[in-house]
Amino acid sequence: MAVLTTTAALLLSACGGGSGGGSDDIKGADKGQSGRPASPSASTPAGAERPDITIPSSFRLTFENWTSSDPAEQAVLTDAKEELRAGYAAIIANDPDSEAVAFYDTEGIRGQTRKWIKSYTDKNLTVIGELPVFDPKVTLAENGRGAALTYCTDETEAKTRNRKTGEIEGNPAGTDPYVLYSLSLAKNEQGVWQNASVHGKRGGCSK
């Protein structure tokens, strides 16, 4: 759910797969959180045991204003954040079959997320730099089982690095670094909000 292109025209597509399709489907880069594993907190929804996700400090994924005073909205934001982190952690770990990603994705989108991860790993690429994720907006369905989420990313400082050659690349000159992501999420029986679809639109945000 976040687009980051290299000169080889490789997009850092939206993590979790983009049923919204297209080269702008990208996962909000899960820029590392100081390399520390995620741990439960007051904002972590109760219920199913969430997986620990570790991202090295070489890739900083920052979430700005990613909070809500509404507990139901906060639950959506928390799981969506972890799904995004899981996707980038899988790229960095060279693990297209990440169990953490599968935990946060519905079955219908899981294959697309794997394809997105492999668009990096098949080319021996990892991600480095910084990717701010900001301006989240949640809309809950009346039945409480579905939600829509939009957020923005800024790819200005996000880059890829070739694992073999060490070559570092960012977006081509003139590329708009801001990407708007639109997601639909579904709440499973364990109370986990899972990504069901993702679409990215480059140039859809500003900061």
Contacts in CASP RR format, 6 or more apart in sequence:
PFRMAT RR
TARGET T0000
AUTHOR 0000-0000-0000
METHOD contacts of the structure
MODEL  1
MAVLTTTAALLLSACGGGSGGGSDDIKGADKGQSGRPASPSASTPAGAER
PDITIPSSFRLTFENWTSSDPAEQAVLTDAKEELRAGYAAIIANDPDSEA
VAFYDTEGIRGQTRKWIKSYTDKNLTVIGELPVFDPKVTLAENGRGAALT
YCTDETEAKTRNRKTGEIEGNPAGTDPYVLYSLSLAKNEQGVWQNASVHG
KRGGCSK
1 13 0 8 1.000
1 14 0 8 1.000
1 15 0 8 1.000
1 16 0 8 1.000
1 17 0 8 1.000
1 18 0 8 1.000
1 25 0 8 1.000
1 26 0 8 1.000
1 27 0 8 1.000
1 28 0 8 1.000
1 84 0 8 1.000
1 153 0 8 1.000
1 181 0 8 1.000
1 183 0 8 1.000
1 198 0 8 1.000
1 200 0 8 1.000
2 12 0 8 1.000
2 13 0 8 1.000
2 14 0 8 1.000
2 15 0 8 1.000
2 26 0 8 1.000
2 27 0 8 1.000
2 28 0 8 1.000
2 29 0 8 1.000
2 84 0 8 1.000
2 131 0 8 1.000
2 133 0 8 1.000
2 153 0 8 1.000
2 155 0 8 1.000
2 158 0 8 1.000
2 179 0 8 1.000
2 181 0 8 1.000
2 200 0 8 1.000
3 11 0 8 1.000
3 12 0 8 1.000
3 13 0 8 1.000
3 14 0 8 1.000
3 23 0 8 1.000
3 24 0 8 1.000
3 25 0 8 1.000
3 26 0 8 1.000
3 153 0 8 1.000
3 155 0 8 1.000
3 179 0 8 1.000
3 200 0 8 1.000
3 202 0 8 1.000
4 11 0 8 1.000
4 12 0 8 1.000
4 26 0 8 1.000
4 29 0 8 1.000
4 127 0 8 1.000
4 131 0 8 1.000
4 155 0 8 1.000
4 158 0 8 1.000
4 159 0 8 1.000
4 160 0 8 1.000
4 170 0 8 1.000
4 171 0 8 1.000
5 11 0 8 1.000
5 12 0 8 1.000
5 23 0 8 1.000
5 170 0 8 1.000
5 171 0 8 1.000
5 172 0 8 1.000
5 175 0 8 1.000
6 125 0 8 1.000
6 160 0 8 1.000
6 169 0 8 1.000
6 170 0 8 1.000
6 171 0 8 1.000
7 169 0 8 1.000
7 170 0 8 1.000
7 172 0 8 1.000
8 123 0 8 1.000
8 169 0 8 1.000
10 119 0 8 1.000
10 120 0 8 1.000
10 123 0 8 1.000
10 125 0 8 1.000
10 160 0 8 1.000
11 23 0 8 1.000
11 24 0 8 1.000
11 25 0 8 1.000
11 26 0 8 1.000
11 119 0 8 1.000
12 26 0 8 1.000
12 27 0 8 1.000
12 29 0 8 1.000
12 120 0 8 1.000
12 127 0 8 1.000
12 155 0 8 1.000
12 158 0 8 1.000
12 160 0 8 1.000
13 23 0 8 1.000
13 24 0 8 1.000
13 25 0 8 1.000
13 26 0 8 1.000
13 27 0 8 1.000
13 116 0 8 1.000
13 119 0 8 1.000
14 25 0 8 1.000
14 26 0 8 1.000
14 27 0 8 1.000
14 28 0 8 1.000
14 116 0 8 1.000
14 181 0 8 1.000
14 198 0 8 1.000
14 199 0 8 1.000
14 200 0 8 1.000
15 26 0 8 1.000
15 27 0 8 1.000
15 28 0 8 1.000
15 29 0 8 1.000
15 30 0 8 1.000
15 83 0 8 1.000
15 84 0 8 1.000
15 86 0 8 1.000
15 87 0 8 1.000
15 88 0 8 1.000
15 101 0 8 1.000
15 113 0 8 1.000
15 116 0 8 1.000
15 117 0 8 1.000
15 198 0 8 1.000
16 27 0 8 1.000
16 83 0 8 1.000
16 87 0 8 1.000
16 101 0 8 1.000
16 104 0 8 1.000
16 105 0 8 1.000
16 109 0 8 1.000
16 110 0 8 1.000
16 112 0 8 1.000
16 113 0 8 1.000
16 116 0 8 1.000
16 195 0 8 1.000
16 198 0 8 1.000
17 25 0 8 1.000
17 27 0 8 1.000
17 105 0 8 1.000
17 109 0 8 1.000
17 111 0 8 1.000
17 112 0 8 1.000
17 113 0 8 1.000
17 115 0 8 1.000
17 116 0 8 1.000
17 195 0 8 1.000
17 198 0 8 1.000
18 25 0 8 1.000
18 109 0 8 1.000
18 112 0 8 1.000
18 113 0 8 1.000
18 116 0 8 1.000
18 197 0 8 1.000
18 198 0 8 1.000
18 199 0 8 1.000
18 200 0 8 1.000
19 108 0 8 1.000
19 109 0 8 1.000
19 112 0 8 1.000
19 196 0 8 1.000
19 197 0 8 1.000
19 198 0 8 1.000
19 199 0 8 1.000
20 197 0 8 1.000
20 198 0 8 1.000
20 199 0 8 1.000
20 200 0 8 1.000
21 112 0 8 1.000
21 199 0 8 1.000
24 179 0 8 1.000
24 199 0 8 1.000
24 200 0 8 1.000
24 201 0 8 1.000
24 202 0 8 1.000
25 112 0 8 1.000
25 116 0 8 1.000
25 198 0 8 1.000
25 199 0 8 1.000
25 200 0 8 1.000
26 116 0 8 1.000
26 153 0 8 1.000
26 179 0 8 1.000
26 181 0 8 1.000
26 200 0 8 1.000
27 84 0 8 1.000
27 87 0 8 1.000
27 88 0 8 1.000
27 113 0 8 1.000
27 116 0 8 1.000
27 181 0 8 1.000
27 198 0 8 1.000
28 61 0 8 1.000
28 84 0 8 1.000
28 88 0 8 1.000
28 131 0 8 1.000
28 133 0 8 1.000
28 151 0 8 1.000
28 153 0 8 1.000
28 179 0 8 1.000
28 181 0 8 1.000
29 59 0 8 1.000
29 61 0 8 1.000
29 84 0 8 1.000
29 88 0 8 1.000
29 127 0 8 1.000
29 131 0 8 1.000
29 133 0 8 1.000
29 153 0 8 1.000
29 155 0 8 1.000
29 158 0 8 1.000
30 53 0 8 1.000
30 55 0 8 1.000
30 59 0 8 1.000
30 61 0 8 1.000
30 84 0 8 1.000
30 85 0 8 1.000
30 86 0 8 1.000
30 87 0 8 1.000
30 88 0 8 1.000
30 89 0 8 1.000
30 131 0 8 1.000
31 55 0 8 1.000
31 59 0 8 1.000
31 60 0 8 1.000
31 61 0 8 1.000
31 62 0 8 1.000
31 88 0 8 1.000
31 127 0 8 1.000
31 129 0 8 1.000
31 130 0 8 1.000
31 131 0 8 1.000
31 132 0 8 1.000
31 158 0 8 1.000
32 55 0 8 1.000
32 56 0 8 1.000
32 57 0 8 1.000
32 58 0 8 1.000
32 59 0 8 1.000
32 60 0 8 1.000
32 61 0 8 1.000
32 85 0 8 1.000
32 88 0 8 1.000
32 89 0 8 1.000
33 55 0 8 1.000
33 60 0 8 1.000
33 61 0 8 1.000
33 85 0 8 1.000
34 57 0 8 1.000
34 60 0 8 1.000
35 54 0 8 1.000
35 55 0 8 1.000
35 56 0 8 1.000
35 57 0 8 1.000
36 54 0 8 1.000
37 52 0 8 1.000
37 53 0 8 1.000
37 54 0 8 1.000
38 50 0 8 1.000
38 52 0 8 1.000
38 53 0 8 1.000
38 54 0 8 1.000
38 82 0 8 1.000
38 85 0 8 1.000
39 52 0 8 1.000
40 50 0 8 1.000
43 67 0 8 1.000
43 74 0 8 1.000
43 77 0 8 1.000
43 78 0 8 1.000
44 50 0 8 1.000
44 78 0 8 1.000
45 75 0 8 1.000
45 78 0 8 1.000
45 79 0 8 1.000
45 191 0 8 1.000
45 192 0 8 1.000
45 193 0 8 1.000
47 190 0 8 1.000
47 191 0 8 1.000
47 192 0 8 1.000
48 190 0 8 1.000
48 191 0 8 1.000
48 192 0 8 1.000
50 82 0 8 1.000
50 103 0 8 1.000
50 192 0 8 1.000
51 86 0 8 1.000
51 99 0 8 1.000
51 100 0 8 1.000
51 103 0 8 1.000
53 82 0 8 1.000
53 85 0 8 1.000
53 86 0 8 1.000
53 89 0 8 1.000
53 100 0 8 1.000
54 89 0 8 1.000
55 61 0 8 1.000
55 85 0 8 1.000
55 88 0 8 1.000
55 89 0 8 1.000
55 92 0 8 1.000
56 92 0 8 1.000
58 128 0 8 1.000
58 129 0 8 1.000
59 88 0 8 1.000
59 92 0 8 1.000
59 126 0 8 1.000
59 127 0 8 1.000
59 128 0 8 1.000
59 129 0 8 1.000
59 130 0 8 1.000
59 131 0 8 1.000
60 129 0 8 1.000
60 130 0 8 1.000
60 131 0 8 1.000
61 84 0 8 1.000
61 85 0 8 1.000
61 88 0 8 1.000
61 130 0 8 1.000
61 131 0 8 1.000
61 133 0 8 1.000
62 130 0 8 1.000
62 131 0 8 1.000
62 132 0 8 1.000
62 133 0 8 1.000
63 81 0 8 1.000
63 133 0 8 1.000
63 134 0 8 1.000
64 132 0 8 1.000
64 133 0 8 1.000
64 134 0 8 1.000
64 135 0 8 1.000
65 134 0 8 1.000
65 135 0 8 1.000
65 136 0 8 1.000
66 77 0 8 1.000
66 81 0 8 1.000
66 133 0 8 1.000
66 134 0 8 1.000
66 136 0 8 1.000
67 74 0 8 1.000
67 77 0 8 1.000
68 74 0 8 1.000
68 77 0 8 1.000
68 138 0 8 1.000
72 140 0 8 1.000
72 144 0 8 1.000
73 138 0 8 1.000
73 140 0 8 1.000
75 193 0 8 1.000
76 138 0 8 1.000
76 140 0 8 1.000
76 147 0 8 1.000
76 149 0 8 1.000
76 185 0 8 1.000
76 193 0 8 1.000
77 136 0 8 1.000
77 138 0 8 1.000
77 149 0 8 1.000
78 193 0 8 1.000
79 104 0 8 1.000
79 185 0 8 1.000
79 192 0 8 1.000
79 193 0 8 1.000
79 194 0 8 1.000
80 136 0 8 1.000
80 149 0 8 1.000
80 151 0 8 1.000
80 183 0 8 1.000
80 185 0 8 1.000
80 193 0 8 1.000
80 195 0 8 1.000
81 133 0 8 1.000
82 100 0 8 1.000
82 104 0 8 1.000
83 101 0 8 1.000
83 104 0 8 1.000
83 105 0 8 1.000
83 194 0 8 1.000
83 195 0 8 1.000
84 133 0 8 1.000
86 98 0 8 1.000
86 100 0 8 1.000
86 101 0 8 1.000
86 103 0 8 1.000
86 104 0 8 1.000
87 98 0 8 1.000
87 100 0 8 1.000
87 101 0 8 1.000
87 113 0 8 1.000
87 116 0 8 1.000
87 117 0 8 1.000
88 127 0 8 1.000
89 98 0 8 1.000
89 100 0 8 1.000
90 96 0 8 1.000
90 98 0 8 1.000
90 100 0 8 1.000
90 101 0 8 1.000
90 117 0 8 1.000
91 117 0 8 1.000
91 120 0 8 1.000
91 121 0 8 1.000
91 125 0 8 1.000
91 126 0 8 1.000
91 127 0 8 1.000
92 126 0 8 1.000
92 127 0 8 1.000
94 121 0 8 1.000
94 126 0 8 1.000
94 163 0 8 1.000
95 117 0 8 1.000
95 121 0 8 1.000
96 114 0 8 1.000
96 117 0 8 1.000
96 118 0 8 1.000
96 121 0 8 1.000
97 114 0 8 1.000
98 117 0 8 1.000
101 110 0 8 1.000
101 113 0 8 1.000
101 114 0 8 1.000
101 117 0 8 1.000
102 110 0 8 1.000
103 192 0 8 1.000
104 192 0 8 1.000
104 194 0 8 1.000
104 195 0 8 1.000
105 113 0 8 1.000
105 194 0 8 1.000
105 195 0 8 1.000
106 186 0 8 1.000
106 188 0 8 1.000
106 194 0 8 1.000
106 195 0 8 1.000
106 196 0 8 1.000
108 196 0 8 1.000
109 195 0 8 1.000
109 196 0 8 1.000
109 197 0 8 1.000
109 198 0 8 1.000
113 195 0 8 1.000
120 126 0 8 1.000
120 127 0 8 1.000
120 160 0 8 1.000
123 162 0 8 1.000
124 162 0 8 1.000
124 163 0 8 1.000
124 164 0 8 1.000
125 160 0 8 1.000
125 161 0 8 1.000
125 162 0 8 1.000
125 163 0 8 1.000
126 160 0 8 1.000
126 161 0 8 1.000
126 163 0 8 1.000
127 158 0 8 1.000
127 159 0 8 1.000
127 160 0 8 1.000
127 161 0 8 1.000
128 159 0 8 1.000
128 160 0 8 1.000
128 161 0 8 1.000
128 168 0 8 1.000
129 157 0 8 1.000
129 158 0 8 1.000
129 159 0 8 1.000
130 157 0 8 1.000
130 158 0 8 1.000
131 153 0 8 1.000
131 154 0 8 1.000
131 155 0 8 1.000
131 157 0 8 1.000
131 158 0 8 1.000
132 153 0 8 1.000
132 154 0 8 1.000
132 207 0 8 1.000
133 151 0 8 1.000
133 152 0 8 1.000
133 153 0 8 1.000
134 151 0 8 1.000
134 152 0 8 1.000
134 153 0 8 1.000
134 154 0 8 1.000
134 207 0 8 1.000
135 150 0 8 1.000
135 151 0 8 1.000
135 152 0 8 1.000
135 205 0 8 1.000
136 149 0 8 1.000
136 150 0 8 1.000
136 151 0 8 1.000
137 149 0 8 1.000
137 150 0 8 1.000
137 151 0 8 1.000
138 147 0 8 1.000
138 148 0 8 1.000
138 149 0 8 1.000
139 147 0 8 1.000
139 148 0 8 1.000
139 149 0 8 1.000
140 146 0 8 1.000
140 147 0 8 1.000
141 147 0 8 1.000
144 187 0 8 1.000
145 186 0 8 1.000
145 187 0 8 1.000
146 184 0 8 1.000
146 185 0 8 1.000
146 186 0 8 1.000
146 187 0 8 1.000
147 184 0 8 1.000
147 185 0 8 1.000
147 187 0 8 1.000
147 193 0 8 1.000
148 182 0 8 1.000
148 183 0 8 1.000
148 184 0 8 1.000
148 185 0 8 1.000
149 182 0 8 1.000
149 183 0 8 1.000
149 184 0 8 1.000
149 185 0 8 1.000
150 180 0 8 1.000
150 181 0 8 1.000
150 182 0 8 1.000
150 183 0 8 1.000
151 180 0 8 1.000
151 181 0 8 1.000
152 178 0 8 1.000
152 179 0 8 1.000
152 180 0 8 1.000
152 181 0 8 1.000
152 204 0 8 1.000
152 205 0 8 1.000
152 207 0 8 1.000
153 178 0 8 1.000
153 179 0 8 1.000
153 181 0 8 1.000
153 205 0 8 1.000
154 177 0 8 1.000
154 178 0 8 1.000
154 205 0 8 1.000
154 207 0 8 1.000
155 171 0 8 1.000
155 175 0 8 1.000
155 177 0 8 1.000
155 178 0 8 1.000
155 179 0 8 1.000
156 177 0 8 1.000
158 170 0 8 1.000
158 171 0 8 1.000
159 168 0 8 1.000
159 169 0 8 1.000
159 170 0 8 1.000
160 168 0 8 1.000
160 169 0 8 1.000
160 170 0 8 1.000
161 167 0 8 1.000
161 168 0 8 1.000
162 168 0 8 1.000
171 177 0 8 1.000
175 202 0 8 1.000
176 202 0 8 1.000
176 203 0 8 1.000
176 204 0 8 1.000
178 202 0 8 1.000
178 203 0 8 1.000
178 204 0 8 1.000
178 205 0 8 1.000
178 206 0 8 1.000
178 207 0 8 1.000
179 200 0 8 1.000
179 201 0 8 1.000
179 202 0 8 1.000
179 203 0 8 1.000
179 204 0 8 1.000
179 205 0 8 1.000
180 200 0 8 1.000
180 201 0 8 1.000
180 203 0 8 1.000
180 204 0 8 1.000
180 205 0 8 1.000
181 198 0 8 1.000
181 199 0 8 1.000
181 200 0 8 1.000
181 201 0 8 1.000
182 198 0 8 1.000
182 199 0 8 1.000
182 200 0 8 1.000
182 201 0 8 1.000
183 195 0 8 1.000
183 196 0 8 1.000
183 197 0 8 1.000
183 198 0 8 1.000
183 199 0 8 1.000
184 195 0 8 1.000
184 196 0 8 1.000
184 197 0 8 1.000
185 193 0 8 1.000
185 194 0 8 1.000
185 195 0 8 1.000
185 196 0 8 1.000
186 193 0 8 1.000
186 194 0 8 1.000
186 196 0 8 1.000
187 193 0 8 1.000
187 194 0 8 1.000
188 194 0 8 1.000
END
